[in-house]
Amino acid sequence: MKAALGALFLCLSAAPAQAQDETVPEPPTPVDLRPSTVRFRAETPGLSVRYLTDPVLEDSSGGLVVRSVAESRYAPLCDVPCDRELPQGHVGLAVERGGHLVRFSRPLGIDGPTGVRLRWEDRTDLRIGGVLTIIFGAVIGLTAGVLTAALATDVGVGVGGLVGGGALTVTTTVLGILFALTEDGATFDAVPMPADASGLFSSEWN
């Protein structure tokens, strides 16, 4: 009798323990957060990469964007072409050329070996065109206004010529200033690369 009661007690005490063991979830699969190789390449020479390791990300209609911070917050990283080990996650990127810095609003996501193709948009021709627009617009506008006023036999026509010449001068000057102050731009594309060395040394990324 005592043996039967003892066996029954052991069964009852083991049942909750077994049920408790079955409800314990399995531990999550560990995530490898070691730094990953990021390869920077560009067609334009003389580019330098800067980065922001702790960007504040904000949601927008186009996805995540990096909150704007002072240029001094971006630390120098390397001169393109270069390879660097960067922490996995999101970093803010900027590229510099000739003392001009372009900050990217889109963050760079890193979750493994990554190739980054940088493209610099040189707008020197547009700035030169802006200066020429100011010069020739002023010359043409003032000349047209003065000649019209000097040759017109009617006062109204002369005044209209001066007004038209002045308006042309102002318009071309404003447009020229906008063009002349246009800054260079830049874009980047990021693609995952194979984890083995073959991806890092492929002809596309040499």
GUPA-125377 format. One line per field, with one value per residue: residue in three letters; x, y, z of N, C-alpha, C, O in turn. Coordinates in nm, 2 decimals, padded with zeros to 4 digits, m for minus. Layout:
r <- c(ALA,...)
n.xx <- c(X,...)
n.yy <- c(Y,...)
n.zz <- c(Z,...)
ca.xx <- c(X,...)
ca.yy <- c(Y,...)
ca.zz <- c(Z,...)
c.xx <- c(X,...)
c.yy <- c(Y,...)
c.zz <- c(Z,...)
o.xx <- c(X,...)
o.yy <- c(Y,...)
o.zz <- c(Z,...)
REM end
This chain:
r <- c(MET,LYS,ALA,ALA,LEU,GLY,ALA,LEU,PHE,LEU,CYS,LEU,SER,ALA,ALA,PRO,ALA,GLN,ALA,GLN,ASP,GLU,THR,VAL,PRO,GLU,PRO,PRO,THR,PRO,VAL,ASP,LEU,ARG,PRO,SER,THR,VAL,ARG,PHE,ARG,ALA,GLU,THR,PRO,GLY,LEU,SER,VAL,ARG,TYR,LEU,THR,ASP,PRO,VAL,LEU,GLU,ASP,SER,SER,GLY,GLY,LEU,VAL,VAL,ARG,SER,VAL,ALA,GLU,SER,ARG,TYR,ALA,PRO,LEU,CYS,ASP,VAL,PRO,CYS,ASP,ARG,GLU,LEU,PRO,GLN,GLY,HIS,VAL,GLY,LEU,ALA,VAL,GLU,ARG,GLY,GLY,HIS,LEU,VAL,ARG,PHE,SER,ARG,PRO,LEU,GLY,ILE,ASP,GLY,PRO,THR,GLY,VAL,ARG,LEU,ARG,TRP,GLU,ASP,ARG,THR,ASP,LEU,ARG,ILE,GLY,GLY,VAL,LEU,THR,ILE,ILE,PHE,GLY,ALA,VAL,ILE,GLY,LEU,THR,ALA,GLY,VAL,LEU,THR,ALA,ALA,LEU,ALA,THR,ASP,VAL,GLY,VAL,GLY,VAL,GLY,GLY,LEU,VAL,GLY,GLY,GLY,ALA,LEU,THR,VAL,THR,THR,THR,VAL,LEU,GLY,ILE,LEU,PHE,ALA,LEU,THR,GLU,ASP,GLY,ALA,THR,PHE,ASP,ALA,VAL,PRO,MET,PRO,ALA,ASP,ALA,SER,GLY,LEU,PHE,SER,SER,GLU,TRP,ASN)
n.xx <- c(00.08,00.19,00.39,00.24,00.11,00.34,00.44,00.23,00.24,00.49,00.43,00.24,00.39,00.58,00.45,00.36,00.62,00.71,00.53,00.59,00.85,00.79,00.67,00.87,01.03,01.24,01.59,01.67,01.82,02.16,02.29,02.52,02.71,02.95,03.20,03.17,03.31,03.33,03.33,03.44,03.39,03.45,03.39,03.48,03.78,03.96,03.78,03.67,03.56,03.33,03.18,02.91,02.86,02.65,02.38,02.07,01.78,01.49,01.15,01.02,00.83,00.97,01.11,01.36,01.55,01.84,01.88,01.95,02.27,02.55,02.83,03.07,03.03,03.06,03.30,03.63,03.68,03.80,04.00,03.87,03.97,03.88,03.88,03.70,03.64,03.33,03.08,02.80,02.46,02.32,02.47,02.56,02.64,02.88,03.03,03.33,03.48,03.73,03.71,03.43,03.15,02.91,02.63,02.46,02.12,02.00,02.05,02.32,02.28,02.42,02.47,02.64,02.92,02.96,02.92,02.98,02.90,03.00,02.89,02.97,02.84,02.94,02.89,03.01,03.00,02.74,02.75,02.94,02.79,02.59,02.73,02.79,02.54,02.45,02.63,02.59,02.32,02.28,02.42,02.28,02.02,02.05,02.16,01.95,01.74,01.85,01.90,01.65,01.52,01.67,01.63,01.37,01.08,00.86,00.76,00.64,00.71,00.98,01.00,00.89,01.08,01.30,01.19,01.14,01.40,01.52,01.38,01.45,01.72,01.71,01.58,01.75,01.97,01.89,01.84,02.09,02.24,02.13,02.20,02.48,02.53,02.48,02.55,02.78,02.67,02.60,02.55,02.48,02.51,02.43,02.52,02.48,02.76,02.92,03.01,03.25,03.59,03.59,03.40,03.49,03.71,03.64,03.62,03.45,03.46,03.72)
n.yy <- c(m00.12,00.12,00.15,00.18,00.42,00.59,00.57,00.69,00.95,01.03,01.03,01.23,01.46,01.48,01.54,01.82,01.93,01.83,01.94,02.21,02.22,02.17,02.41,02.60,02.83,02.78,02.90,03.20,03.21,03.27,03.59,03.70,03.97,04.08,04.31,04.41,04.38,04.66,04.78,05.05,05.22,05.43,05.62,05.87,06.04,06.13,06.13,06.14,05.95,06.00,05.92,05.85,05.71,05.67,05.74,05.93,05.80,05.86,05.82,05.85,05.94,05.81,05.62,05.52,05.80,05.99,06.20,06.54,06.66,06.85,06.90,06.85,06.63,06.41,06.16,06.13,05.86,05.71,05.73,05.70,05.46,05.22,04.98,04.90,04.80,04.79,04.84,04.63,04.72,05.05,05.32,05.67,05.83,06.03,06.22,06.37,06.61,06.81,07.00,07.02,06.90,06.64,06.53,06.23,06.16,05.92,05.63,05.40,05.06,04.79,04.45,04.25,04.16,04.43,04.62,04.95,05.18,05.49,05.80,06.10,06.41,06.65,06.99,07.20,07.31,07.41,07.61,07.79,07.85,08.00,08.23,08.34,08.38,08.59,08.79,08.83,08.86,09.10,09.28,09.26,09.32,09.59,09.72,09.69,09.83,10.09,10.16,10.15,10.35,10.57,10.58,10.59,10.77,10.82,10.89,10.71,10.47,10.47,10.47,10.22,10.06,10.09,09.98,09.72,09.63,09.66,09.47,09.23,09.23,09.20,08.95,08.77,08.80,08.70,08.43,08.36,08.38,08.18,07.96,07.98,07.94,07.68,07.37,07.09,06.75,06.42,06.06,05.73,05.37,05.06,04.73,04.39,04.17,03.86,03.64,03.51,03.55,03.58,03.75,04.00,04.04,04.04,04.13,04.34,04.49,04.56)
n.zz <- c(00.00,00.09,m00.10,m00.34,m00.29,m00.28,m00.54,m00.68,m00.58,m00.68,m00.95,m00.97,m00.88,m01.08,m01.31,m01.33,m01.35,m01.59,m01.77,m01.73,m01.84,m02.10,m02.19,m02.19,m02.40,m02.69,m02.69,m02.87,m03.20,m03.22,m03.32,m03.55,m03.50,m03.58,m03.71,m04.06,m04.38,m04.58,m04.90,m05.08,m05.39,m05.68,m05.98,m06.01,m05.93,m05.63,m05.41,m05.08,m04.80,m04.53,m04.21,m03.99,m03.70,m03.52,m03.61,m03.59,m03.68,m03.89,m03.98,m04.31,m04.60,m04.80,m04.68,m04.43,m04.30,m04.23,m03.96,m03.99,m03.90,m03.77,m03.99,m03.88,m03.72,m03.87,m03.90,m04.05,m04.28,m04.51,m04.81,m05.13,m05.37,m05.12,m04.85,m04.56,m04.22,m04.08,m03.82,m03.80,m03.88,m03.90,m04.06,m04.10,m04.40,m04.58,m04.84,m04.97,m05.17,m05.30,m05.09,m05.06,m04.91,m04.92,m04.77,m04.72,m04.71,m04.69,m04.50,m04.47,m04.47,m04.30,m04.31,m04.35,m04.57,m04.79,m05.09,m05.19,m05.42,m05.53,m05.66,m05.81,m05.87,m06.08,m06.11,m06.23,m06.49,m06.49,m06.30,m06.42,m06.65,m06.51,m06.43,m06.68,m06.77,m06.60,m06.68,m06.97,m06.98,m06.83,m07.00,m07.24,m07.16,m07.05,m07.27,m07.46,m07.34,m07.31,m07.58,m07.70,m07.55,m07.64,m07.91,m07.95,m08.06,m07.93,m07.60,m07.44,m07.56,m07.52,m07.24,m07.20,m07.32,m07.15,m06.91,m07.00,m07.06,m06.81,m06.67,m06.80,m06.74,m06.46,m06.43,m06.57,m06.41,m06.16,m06.22,m06.31,m06.07,m05.92,m06.07,m06.05,m05.79,m05.75,m05.60,m05.60,m05.63,m05.50,m05.51,m05.39,m05.43,m05.27,m05.24,m05.14,m05.08,m05.16,m04.89,m04.90,m05.01,m05.29,m05.38,m05.29,m05.44,m05.70,m06.05,m06.09,m05.87,m05.82)
ca.xx <- c(00.00,00.28,00.46,00.15,00.10,00.46,00.45,00.13,00.29,00.60,00.37,00.17,00.49,00.66,00.37,00.38,00.76,00.72,00.45,00.67,00.96,00.74,00.63,00.99,01.07,01.38,01.66,01.68,01.94,02.25,02.31,02.66,02.72,03.09,03.21,03.17,03.39,03.26,03.42,03.40,03.45,03.39,03.45,03.55,03.90,03.97,03.67,03.69,03.43,03.31,03.07,02.84,02.83,02.53,02.28,01.93,01.70,01.36,01.07,00.97,00.75,01.06,01.18,01.44,01.64,01.93,01.85,02.06,02.36,02.67,02.93,03.18,03.00,03.10,03.44,03.69,03.69,03.90,04.00,03.83,03.91,03.92,03.80,03.70,03.55,03.23,02.99,02.67,02.36,02.30,02.56,02.54,02.75,02.90,03.15,03.39,03.58,03.77,03.66,03.29,03.10,02.77,02.58,02.35,02.00,01.97,02.15,02.38,02.26,02.53,02.44,02.74,03.00,02.88,02.99,02.92,02.94,02.97,02.88,02.99,02.78,03.01,02.81,03.09,02.94,02.62,02.80,02.99,02.67,02.52,02.80,02.78,02.40,02.45,02.70,02.53,02.18,02.29,02.47,02.17,01.91,02.08,02.17,01.82,01.67,01.90,01.89,01.51,01.48,01.74,01.59,01.22,01.03,00.75,00.80,00.59,00.79,01.11,00.99,00.86,01.20,01.38,01.13,01.17,01.55,01.55,01.32,01.54,01.84,01.68,01.55,01.87,02.06,01.84,01.86,02.23,02.29,02.08,02.29,02.62,02.55,02.45,02.66,02.80,02.59,02.65,02.46,02.55,02.43,02.49,02.48,02.55,02.86,02.94,03.09,03.38,03.68,03.57,03.32,03.56,03.81,03.58,03.66,03.36,03.49,03.86)
ca.yy <- c(00.00,00.24,00.15,00.23,00.57,00.66,00.58,00.79,01.08,01.06,01.06,01.36,01.56,01.48,01.59,01.97,01.97,01.80,02.04,02.33,02.20,02.18,02.54,02.69,02.85,02.76,03.02,03.25,03.18,03.39,03.68,03.74,04.12,04.12,04.41,04.35,04.45,04.75,04.82,05.18,05.24,05.54,05.65,06.00,06.03,06.23,06.13,06.09,05.91,06.03,05.84,05.88,05.57,05.67,05.84,05.92,05.77,05.91,05.77,05.95,05.87,05.73,05.52,05.58,05.90,06.03,06.33,06.63,06.70,06.93,06.83,06.81,06.50,06.30,06.14,06.08,05.72,05.67,05.79,05.60,05.33,05.17,04.88,04.92,04.71,04.88,04.76,04.60,04.82,05.16,05.43,05.78,05.85,06.16,06.21,06.50,06.63,06.95,07.08,07.03,06.78,06.60,06.43,06.15,06.15,05.77,05.56,05.28,04.94,04.69,04.32,04.16,04.23,04.53,04.71,05.08,05.25,05.63,05.88,06.24,06.49,06.77,07.09,07.32,07.38,07.49,07.73,07.88,07.90,08.10,08.35,08.39,08.44,08.72,08.89,08.86,08.91,09.24,09.35,09.26,09.39,09.73,09.77,09.70,09.94,10.22,10.19,10.17,10.48,10.67,10.59,10.60,10.90,10.84,10.88,10.58,10.36,10.48,10.42,10.07,09.99,10.09,09.88,09.58,09.61,09.64,09.34,09.13,09.23,09.14,08.81,08.69,08.81,08.61,08.30,08.34,08.36,08.05,07.86,08.00,07.89,07.54,07.29,06.96,06.65,06.28,05.95,05.60,05.24,04.96,04.59,04.28,04.09,03.72,03.64,03.46,03.64,03.59,03.87,04.12,04.05,04.03,04.24,04.45,04.57,04.59)
ca.zz <- c(00.00,00.09,m00.23,m00.44,m00.26,m00.31,m00.68,m00.72,m00.54,m00.77,m01.08,m00.96,m00.87,m01.20,m01.42,m01.35,m01.39,m01.73,m01.84,m01.73,m01.93,m02.24,m02.22,m02.20,m02.54,m02.72,m02.70,m03.01,m03.28,m03.20,m03.44,m03.57,m03.52,m03.60,m03.82,m04.19,m04.48,m04.68,m05.01,m05.15,m05.52,m05.75,m06.11,m06.00,m05.84,m05.53,m05.32,m04.94,m04.73,m04.39,m04.17,m03.87,m03.65,m03.43,m03.67,m03.55,m03.80,m03.88,m04.09,m04.41,m04.71,m04.88,m04.59,m04.32,m04.33,m04.12,m03.91,m04.02,m03.80,m03.82,m04.07,m03.79,m03.65,m03.96,m03.89,m04.17,m04.28,m04.60,m04.94,m05.23,m05.34,m04.99,m04.78,m04.42,m04.14,m04.01,m03.74,m03.86,m03.84,m03.99,m04.04,m04.19,m04.49,m04.65,m04.93,m04.98,m05.28,m05.31,m04.98,m05.06,m04.84,m04.95,m04.67,m04.77,m04.62,m04.68,m04.42,m04.52,m04.39,m04.32,m04.24,m04.40,m04.67,m04.87,m05.18,m05.21,m05.54,m05.51,m05.79,m05.78,m05.98,m06.09,m06.17,m06.27,m06.61,m06.46,m06.23,m06.52,m06.72,m06.43,m06.44,m06.81,m06.78,m06.54,m06.76,m07.10,m06.95,m06.80,m07.11,m07.34,m07.11,m07.04,m07.41,m07.53,m07.28,m07.34,m07.72,m07.72,m07.50,m07.71,m08.05,m07.96,m08.08,m07.84,m07.46,m07.38,m07.61,m07.45,m07.10,m07.20,m07.35,m07.02,m06.82,m07.05,m07.05,m06.67,m06.63,m06.86,m06.66,m06.32,m06.45,m06.60,m06.29,m06.05,m06.27,m06.31,m05.94,m05.88,m06.13,m06.01,m05.65,m05.74,m05.55,m05.66,m05.56,m05.50,m05.48,m05.37,m05.43,m05.19,m05.27,m05.06,m05.15,m05.10,m04.77,m04.93,m05.07,m05.43,m05.40,m05.26,m05.54,m05.84,m06.14,m06.08,m05.75,m05.80)
c.xx <- c(00.09,00.35,00.37,00.13,00.22,00.47,00.35,00.18,00.40,00.54,00.31,00.27,00.57,00.58,00.38,00.52,00.77,00.65,00.52,00.78,00.91,00.70,00.75,01.03,01.22,01.46,01.67,01.82,02.04,02.28,02.46,02.67,02.87,03.10,03.22,03.26,03.30,03.36,03.36,03.47,03.38,03.46,03.53,03.66,03.89,03.86,03.72,03.56,03.44,03.19,03.03,02.80,02.70,02.43,02.15,01.85,01.55,01.28,01.02,00.89,00.84,01.14,01.26,01.53,01.72,01.90,01.97,02.14,02.47,02.77,03.04,03.16,03.04,03.26,03.50,03.70,03.80,03.89,03.97,03.94,03.96,03.83,03.81,03.60,03.46,03.13,02.86,02.56,02.35,02.41,02.52,02.66,02.76,03.02,03.20,03.48,03.60,03.72,03.50,03.24,02.95,02.73,02.46,02.24,01.97,02.08,02.20,02.36,02.36,02.48,02.53,02.83,02.92,02.97,02.91,02.98,02.90,02.98,02.88,02.93,02.85,02.93,02.88,03.04,02.82,02.65,02.86,02.88,02.60,02.59,02.79,02.64,02.39,02.51,02.63,02.39,02.19,02.33,02.35,02.06,01.93,02.09,02.04,01.74,01.72,01.88,01.74,01.47,01.54,01.68,01.44,01.18,00.91,00.80,00.76,00.67,00.92,01.11,00.97,00.99,01.29,01.32,01.16,01.31,01.58,01.50,01.40,01.67,01.82,01.66,01.67,01.97,02.02,01.87,02.01,02.29,02.25,02.17,02.43,02.64,02.51,02.57,02.67,02.71,02.66,02.54,02.54,02.45,02.51,02.43,02.55,02.65,02.87,03.03,03.23,03.46,03.66,03.49,03.40,03.67,03.77,03.62,03.57,03.40,03.64,03.89)
c.yy <- c(00.13,00.26,00.22,00.38,00.65,00.67,00.68,00.93,01.13,01.10,01.20,01.48,01.58,01.55,01.74,02.01,01.94,01.90,02.17,02.33,02.22,02.32,02.64,02.70,02.82,02.89,03.07,03.22,03.30,03.46,03.72,03.89,04.17,04.22,04.34,04.44,04.53,04.80,04.94,05.20,05.36,05.56,05.78,05.99,06.14,06.24,06.08,06.06,05.95,05.95,05.89,05.75,05.56,05.76,05.82,05.91,05.81,05.85,05.88,05.87,05.78,05.63,05.59,05.69,05.94,06.18,06.42,06.67,06.78,06.84,06.78,06.67,06.38,06.28,06.09,05.93,05.67,05.74,05.68,05.58,05.28,05.06,04.91,04.83,04.81,04.79,04.74,04.69,04.93,05.27,05.54,05.80,05.99,06.14,06.35,06.50,06.78,07.05,07.09,06.89,06.76,06.50,06.36,06.13,06.00,05.70,05.44,05.16,04.84,04.56,04.21,04.23,04.31,04.60,04.84,05.15,05.40,05.70,06.03,06.32,06.63,06.87,07.21,07.39,07.46,07.62,07.83,07.94,08.01,08.23,08.42,08.45,08.57,08.83,08.93,08.91,09.06,09.33,09.37,09.35,09.55,09.79,09.79,09.81,10.07,10.26,10.22,10.31,10.59,10.69,10.61,10.74,10.93,10.81,10.75,10.46,10.35,10.43,10.27,10.00,09.98,09.99,09.74,09.54,09.58,09.50,09.22,09.12,09.16,08.99,08.73,08.69,08.71,08.46,08.26,08.31,08.22,07.94,07.86,07.95,07.75,07.46,07.15,06.86,06.51,06.18,05.83,05.48,05.14,04.83,04.49,04.21,03.95,03.73,03.59,03.57,03.67,03.72,04.00,04.14,04.03,04.15,04.36,04.55,04.59,04.74)
c.zz <- c(00.00,m00.04,m00.34,m00.42,m00.30,m00.46,m00.74,m00.69,m00.64,m00.91,m01.08,m00.95,m01.00,m01.31,m01.44,m01.40,m01.54,m01.81,m01.84,m01.83,m02.07,m02.28,m02.23,m02.35,m02.57,m02.73,m02.85,m03.07,m03.26,m03.33,m03.44,m03.60,m03.53,m03.71,m03.95,m04.28,m04.57,m04.78,m05.08,m05.28,m05.58,m05.88,m06.10,m05.90,m05.74,m05.43,m05.18,m04.87,m04.58,m04.34,m04.03,m03.81,m03.56,m03.48,m03.60,m03.68,m03.78,m04.00,m04.18,m04.51,m04.80,m04.81,m04.48,m04.37,m04.21,m04.09,m03.94,m03.90,m03.86,m03.90,m03.98,m03.72,m03.74,m03.95,m04.02,m04.17,m04.38,m04.73,m05.04,m05.33,m05.20,m04.94,m04.63,m04.35,m04.06,m03.94,m03.82,m03.80,m03.94,m03.96,m04.14,m04.27,m04.55,m04.74,m04.96,m05.10,m05.30,m05.21,m04.97,m05.01,m04.88,m04.85,m04.73,m04.67,m04.59,m04.60,m04.50,m04.43,m04.41,m04.24,m04.29,m04.50,m04.77,m04.96,m05.20,m05.33,m05.53,m05.65,m05.75,m05.90,m05.98,m06.17,m06.20,m06.39,m06.58,m06.39,m06.33,m06.61,m06.65,m06.44,m06.57,m06.83,m06.72,m06.63,m06.89,m07.08,m06.92,m06.92,m07.21,m07.29,m07.10,m07.18,m07.48,m07.47,m07.31,m07.49,m07.76,m07.67,m07.59,m07.85,m08.06,m07.98,m07.99,m07.70,m07.41,m07.43,m07.54,m07.31,m07.10,m07.23,m07.23,m06.93,m06.87,m07.03,m06.90,m06.62,m06.68,m06.77,m06.52,m06.33,m06.47,m06.48,m06.18,m06.10,m06.27,m06.17,m05.89,m05.94,m06.08,m05.87,m05.64,m05.70,m05.61,m05.57,m05.57,m05.47,m05.45,m05.39,m05.35,m05.22,m05.18,m05.14,m05.09,m04.98,m04.79,m05.00,m05.22,m05.46,m05.38,m05.37,m05.68,m05.92,m06.13,m05.97,m05.72,m05.83)
o.xx <- c(00.06,00.37,00.42,00.13,00.21,00.52,00.38,00.16,00.41,00.59,00.33,00.25,00.62,00.64,00.40,00.53,00.84,00.69,00.52,00.81,00.98,00.70,00.73,01.06,01.30,01.40,01.68,01.92,02.00,02.29,02.51,02.63,02.90,03.01,03.28,03.27,03.21,03.46,03.25,03.59,03.26,03.58,03.63,03.64,03.81,03.84,03.79,03.46,03.54,03.10,03.10,02.71,02.65,02.38,02.11,01.85,01.50,01.34,00.99,00.89,00.79,01.23,01.23,01.59,01.68,01.90,02.09,02.08,02.49,02.79,03.10,03.25,03.05,03.33,03.43,03.74,03.89,03.79,04.03,03.99,04.08,03.71,03.92,03.50,03.51,03.11,02.81,02.56,02.36,02.43,02.46,02.77,02.65,03.11,03.12,03.55,03.51,03.68,03.45,03.27,02.87,02.79,02.37,02.26,01.91,02.20,02.14,02.41,02.39,02.46,02.50,02.82,02.83,03.08,02.79,03.10,02.78,03.06,02.79,02.96,02.81,02.89,02.83,03.03,02.80,02.59,02.83,02.89,02.54,02.53,02.77,02.62,02.32,02.46,02.60,02.34,02.10,02.27,02.32,02.00,01.84,02.04,02.01,01.67,01.64,01.84,01.71,01.40,01.48,01.67,01.39,01.23,00.87,00.88,00.84,00.70,00.98,01.19,01.02,01.01,01.36,01.40,01.19,01.34,01.66,01.56,01.42,01.71,01.90,01.71,01.69,02.04,02.11,01.92,02.05,02.38,02.33,02.21,02.49,02.75,02.51,02.68,02.57,02.68,02.76,02.44,02.66,02.33,02.63,02.31,02.66,02.63,02.84,03.13,03.32,03.41,03.70,03.51,03.38,03.72,03.84,03.66,03.62,03.37,03.67,04.01)
o.yy <- c(00.22,00.37,00.29,00.46,00.76,00.78,00.76,01.02,01.24,01.19,01.28,01.58,01.69,01.61,01.78,02.10,02.02,01.94,02.24,02.43,02.28,02.35,02.75,02.60,02.83,02.99,02.98,03.20,03.41,03.40,03.77,03.93,04.28,04.22,04.23,04.56,04.48,04.87,04.94,05.19,05.38,05.53,05.80,05.95,06.24,06.34,05.98,06.13,05.93,05.91,05.95,05.69,05.45,05.85,05.71,05.99,05.79,05.83,05.99,05.74,05.68,05.56,05.71,05.68,05.92,06.26,06.38,06.72,06.79,06.73,06.67,06.61,06.27,06.37,06.02,05.87,05.60,05.81,05.57,05.68,05.30,05.05,04.94,04.78,04.89,04.68,04.83,04.72,04.90,05.30,05.52,05.79,06.06,06.06,06.45,06.40,06.86,07.16,07.16,06.79,06.85,06.39,06.42,06.10,05.96,05.72,05.38,05.16,04.80,04.57,04.09,04.35,04.26,04.65,04.83,05.17,05.43,05.67,06.07,06.28,06.72,06.85,07.32,07.51,07.57,07.72,07.95,08.05,08.11,08.34,08.54,08.55,08.66,08.94,09.05,08.99,09.13,09.43,09.48,09.43,09.62,09.90,09.90,09.89,10.16,10.37,10.31,10.38,10.69,10.80,10.64,10.83,11.04,10.72,10.68,10.37,10.25,10.35,10.19,09.89,09.88,09.91,09.66,09.43,09.49,09.43,09.12,09.01,09.08,08.91,08.62,08.59,08.64,08.38,08.15,08.23,08.16,07.84,07.76,07.91,07.69,07.47,07.11,06.89,06.50,06.22,05.82,05.50,05.14,04.81,04.51,04.19,03.94,03.81,03.62,03.67,03.77,03.78,04.09,04.26,03.99,04.25,04.47,04.67,04.63,04.78)
o.zz <- c(m00.08,m00.08,m00.42,m00.51,m00.35,m00.51,m00.83,m00.77,m00.68,m00.97,m01.18,m01.01,m01.02,m01.40,m01.55,m01.48,m01.61,m01.92,m01.94,m01.89,m02.15,m02.40,m02.27,m02.41,m02.48,m02.77,m02.94,m03.00,m03.29,m03.44,m03.34,m03.71,m03.50,m03.80,m03.96,m04.26,m04.63,m04.74,m05.13,m05.29,m05.55,m05.89,m06.17,m05.79,m05.75,m05.36,m05.17,m04.89,m04.52,m04.42,m03.95,m03.86,m03.55,m03.41,m03.56,m03.76,m03.67,m04.11,m04.13,m04.51,m04.85,m04.86,m04.45,m04.48,m04.10,m04.17,m03.91,m03.80,m03.98,m03.87,m04.02,m03.67,m03.69,m03.98,m04.10,m04.06,m04.33,m04.76,m05.04,m05.38,m05.17,m04.99,m04.58,m04.40,m03.98,m03.97,m03.90,m03.68,m04.06,m03.84,m04.24,m04.23,m04.56,m04.71,m04.97,m05.13,m05.31,m05.24,m04.88,m05.06,m04.87,m04.84,m04.79,m04.55,m04.49,m04.64,m04.59,m04.31,m04.53,m04.12,m04.28,m04.51,m04.83,m04.93,m05.22,m05.33,m05.52,m05.73,m05.68,m06.01,m05.90,m06.28,m06.19,m06.39,m06.64,m06.41,m06.32,m06.64,m06.71,m06.45,m06.58,m06.90,m06.77,m06.64,m06.91,m07.16,m06.96,m06.94,m07.26,m07.36,m07.14,m07.20,m07.54,m07.54,m07.34,m07.52,m07.83,m07.74,m07.60,m07.90,m08.17,m07.91,m07.97,m07.67,m07.33,m07.35,m07.51,m07.27,m07.02,m07.18,m07.20,m06.86,m06.79,m07.00,m06.87,m06.54,m06.61,m06.75,m06.48,m06.25,m06.41,m06.46,m06.13,m06.02,m06.23,m06.15,m05.82,m05.87,m06.05,m05.83,m05.53,m05.75,m05.67,m05.46,m05.63,m05.40,m05.48,m05.36,m05.35,m05.24,m05.15,m05.26,m04.97,m04.98,m04.71,m05.05,m05.27,m05.56,m05.46,m05.39,m05.77,m05.87,m06.15,m05.98,m05.61,m05.82)
REM end
